[in-house]
């Protein structure tokens, strides 16, 4: 399913859903960040997605990271809360989702890199390499908030 991101765009469609979501800045012991290349828009992104009934937001971040990257993580902090009502995601099925996401800081505890049906590539990047990657502004903001926001790089 395709997805288009709109942020502060006066031509964006009106939101018709709101789904709590979680993402994760996963940092390894060398200070590298885990990113996936999304199949739906070709952009690099943090692992993450919608919360399911019966799980907490940190559990959502752990599950989504495993599903999308093959990496098992533990949450060690919060990068930020993202709920800009002028940031929506329009899906091919007609859903237009208003942003509501908590971005967690996590570290790898097990697993091996693996692409999923949602990704075409999964890699670890040095923080300095990220600026050159194609990435939607909302995801870049999360990465920048981690890089410049006094969050620890790794435990």
C-alpha positions in Angstrom: 0.0 0.0 0.0 1.3 3.4 -0.9 1.6 6.3 1.5 2.2 10.0 1.1 3.3 12.3 3.9 2.0 15.9 4.2 3.4 18.3 6.7 2.2 21.9 7.0 0.8 21.5 3.4 -2.3 23.6 2.8 -3.3 21.0 0.0 -3.2 18.0 2.4 -6.3 16.0 2.6 -8.3 16.2 5.9 -7.5 13.6 8.5 -10.1 10.8 9.0 -8.2 8.7 11.6 -5.9 8.9 14.6 -3.8 5.8 15.5 -1.4 5.8 18.5 2.0 4.8 17.1 5.6 4.3 18.3 8.9 4.4 16.6 12.4 3.8 17.8 15.9 5.3 17.4 17.9 2.1 17.9 21.5 2.7 18.6 24.2 0.0 18.7 27.3 0.0 20.9 29.3 1.7 18.1 26.8 4.7 18.1 25.3 3.7 14.7 21.5 4.1 14.1 19.2 1.5 12.6 17.2 2.6 9.6 15.0 0.8 7.1 14.2 1.9 3.5 10.4 1.9 3.3 8.8 -0.1 0.5 5.7 2.3 0.3 7.6 5.5 -0.3 11.3 4.6 -0.9 12.5 6.8 2.0 14.7 5.8 4.9 12.9 5.7 8.2 13.0 4.6 11.8 11.2 1.3 12.6 7.8 1.9 13.9 4.0 1.7 13.4 0.6 1.6 14.9 -0.1 0.3 18.4 -2.3 -2.8 18.8 -5.0 -3.3 21.4 -3.5 -5.0 24.4 0.0 -3.6 24.1 1.8 -0.6 25.5 3.6 2.0 23.3 7.0 0.7 24.4 5.9 -2.8 23.5 4.7 -1.5 20.1 8.2 0.0 19.4 9.8 -3.3 20.4 7.4 -5.3 18.2 7.6 -3.0 15.2 11.4 -2.9 15.3 11.6 -6.8 15.3 9.0 -7.1 12.5 10.6 -4.4 10.3 14.3 -5.0 10.9 14.9 -8.4 12.5 16.5 -6.7 15.5 15.3 -7.3 19.1 15.5 -4.2 21.3 14.9 -2.9 24.7 13.6 0.6 25.3 15.9 2.8 27.3 14.4 6.3 26.9 12.1 8.6 25.1 13.3 10.8 22.2 10.0 12.8 22.0 6.3 13.0 21.4 5.1 13.9 17.9 1.5 15.0 17.4 1.4 17.8 14.8 -2.2 17.9 13.6 -0.9 19.4 10.4 1.1 16.3 9.7 -1.0 13.6 8.0 -0.3 10.3 6.2 -2.5 9.6 3.2 -2.8 5.9 2.3 -4.0 4.4 -1.0 -7.1 2.9 0.7 -8.4 6.4 1.6 -7.2 6.6 5.2 -5.7 9.9 6.1 -4.0 9.5 9.5 -3.1 12.4 11.8 0.3 12.0 13.3 0.4 10.8 16.9 3.6 9.0 17.8 6.0 8.5 20.6 9.6 8.0 19.6 11.7 5.8 21.9 15.4 5.4 22.3 16.3 1.7 22.2 19.3 -0.6 22.2 19.9 -3.9 20.4 19.7 -7.0 22.6 19.6 -9.7 19.9 18.7 -10.4 16.3 20.1 -10.0 12.8 19.3 -7.5 10.1 16.4 -8.7 7.9 14.2 -6.9 5.4 10.4 -7.3 5.8 7.4 -6.9 3.5 7.5 -3.2 4.6 11.1 -2.6 3.7 13.6 -3.0 0.9 16.8 -2.5 2.9 17.8 -2.4 6.5 21.1 -1.0 7.7 23.1 0.6 10.5 24.3 4.2 9.7 26.8 6.5 11.4 25.0 9.6 12.5 26.9 11.7 10.0 25.8 9.6 7.1 22.1 10.2 7.8 21.9 13.8 6.5 22.5 12.6 2.9 19.7 10.0 3.0 16.2 10.6 1.5 13.9 10.9 4.5 10.6 12.5 5.1 10.8 15.6 7.4 9.0 14.1 10.3 11.4 11.2 10.5 14.4 13.5 10.1 13.1 15.6 13.0 13.1 12.5 15.3 16.7 11.6 14.3 17.8 15.2 14.7 16.0 15.4 18.1 18.0 12.3 19.2 21.3 13.6 17.8 20.9 17.1 19.2 18.6 16.6 22.1 20.8 15.4 24.9 19.8 11.7 24.5 22.5 9.2 25.3 24.0 7.5 22.2 24.1 4.1 23.8 24.4 2.4 27.2 
